[in-house]
Amino acid sequence: MKNIFLSIIFLMILTNLKAQKVYAWMDAGVKVGYGLTGMVNSNLFDDKLYEHHLTTGAGIGAKLGLYIGLYNGITVDFMLSNSKQKFDF
């Protein structure tokens, strides 16, 4: 009887330990972007001699995250991109 009682208590302790497990996981990824770019300069936009053109730009970056539990975490993002503007005058 004593062994059965101790076995039941041991199994209950193991069950509680599993229920209190903390999940920790990491997430890493690459980011890529492409789109239209343009710069705003009020002195050039007011001038009638300049004609503005939209140009394309691209960006690439990385993401690293550390999550504790299922929903809470900290992420760090890094992105390099280029932007340009073409003018005709």
C-alpha positions in Angstrom: 0.0 0.0 0.0 2.9 2.3 0.9 4.5 1.7 -2.6 1.2 2.5 -4.4 0.8 5.7 -2.4 4.4 6.8 -3.1 4.0 5.9 -6.8 0.8 8.1 -7.1 2.6 11.0 -5.4 5.6 10.6 -7.7 3.3 10.6 -10.8 1.5 13.7 -9.6 4.8 15.5 -9.2 5.9 14.6 -12.7 2.6 15.8 -14.1 2.9 19.1 -12.4 6.5 19.6 -13.6 5.4 19.1 -17.2 2.5 21.6 -16.8 4.9 24.2 -15.6 7.3 23.9 -18.6 8.5 27.2 -20.0 8.9 27.3 -23.8 11.9 29.3 -25.1 12.6 29.4 -28.8 14.4 31.6 -31.4 13.3 32.9 -34.7 15.6 34.1 -37.5 14.7 35.3 -41.0 15.6 37.4 -44.0 13.6 40.4 -45.3 13.6 41.6 -48.9 11.7 44.6 -50.3 11.2 46.3 -53.6 9.1 49.4 -54.6 8.8 53.0 -55.7 10.9 55.7 -54.1 10.9 59.4 -54.2 12.3 62.3 -52.2 10.5 65.5 -51.2 12.3 68.8 -51.5 9.9 71.8 -51.4 12.4 74.1 -53.2 12.5 71.8 -56.2 8.8 70.9 -56.2 7.9 74.6 -56.4 10.3 75.2 -59.3 8.6 74.8 -62.7 11.9 74.0 -64.5 12.2 70.5 -62.8 10.2 67.5 -63.8 10.1 64.7 -61.2 10.2 61.0 -61.9 9.5 58.1 -59.5 12.3 55.6 -59.3 12.6 52.1 -57.9 14.4 51.0 -54.8 15.2 47.8 -53.0 16.1 46.7 -49.5 17.4 43.6 -47.7 17.6 42.9 -44.0 17.5 40.3 -41.3 15.4 39.5 -38.2 16.3 37.8 -35.0 13.8 37.0 -32.2 13.9 35.3 -28.8 10.6 34.2 -27.5 9.7 33.1 -23.9 6.4 31.3 -23.6 4.0 31.1 -26.5 3.3 34.8 -27.0 6.0 37.0 -25.4 9.3 37.8 -27.0 11.9 40.3 -28.1 12.9 40.9 -31.8 15.6 42.8 -33.5 15.3 43.9 -37.1 18.0 45.3 -39.3 17.3 46.7 -42.8 19.5 48.3 -45.5 17.8 50.0 -48.4 18.4 52.5 -51.2 16.4 55.5 -52.3 16.9 57.8 -55.2 15.1 60.5 -57.2 15.4 61.4 -60.9 14.9 65.0 -62.2 14.7 66.4 -65.7 15.4 70.1 -66.1 
